[in-house]
Amino acid sequence: MKTINRNNIKATKFVGFIIPNMTSDKDSKSLRIELSKRVGQSARKWIEEESGYIDINQYDAIHVTSYNLRSKTTQTLSEDDYEQLGEISELDISDNQLVIRGFSKKTFYWLEFVITGGRVNGQISKNLECC
C-alpha cells in the first residue's frame, strides 16, 4: 500500500486510472476521488489491479472548466453542479494548487479541476487476481 500526500503525489503515476466515484461536500470543503486501474495481464491470466483514493480536505476553492472539443466551446462549471471525471489523464501539483485533468464520465468533454489550498492525502494498493 502506498500513502499519497502533497509531497509525494508528483511521483505517483495517475494516468490510466478510472474514477468509479467522486464525492464532494461544499460545506466542509472536501473532495474524494476513488481510483481504479487494471495494470496488466500475463499468459496465466494473472491481473494486477490498483485501487485507492485521493482526499482533498479544507480546500480554499475549486474551479472546474469543461472543454467541448467538437464545438470548441469552454464552460466554467459551478462547484454545486460540475461533471464528474471518468478518468485521470493529467495531474499537476504546486505548493498551493492541485490541477487534475481528464475526460468527463458522462459527456466525455475534457475537464480541468483547479483546486487551491487544502490538505492532500490518500492511498493506492495493488492486488493480484487470477483467472
Sequence and secondary structure as in RCSB ss.txt:
>XXXX:A:sequence
MKTINRNNIKATKFVGFIIPNMTSDKDSKSLRIELSKRVGQSARKWIEEESGYIDINQYDAIHVTSYNLRSKTTQ
TLSEDDYEQLGEISELDISDNQLVIRGFSKKTFYWLEFVITGGRVNGQISKNLECC
>XXXX:A:secstr
 EEEETTTGGGS  TT B S EEEETTTTEEEEEEEEEEEE TT EEEEEEEEEEEES SEEEEEEEETTTTEEE
EE TTS   BSB  EEEE SSEEEEEEEBSSS  EEEEEEES EEEEEEEEEEEE 
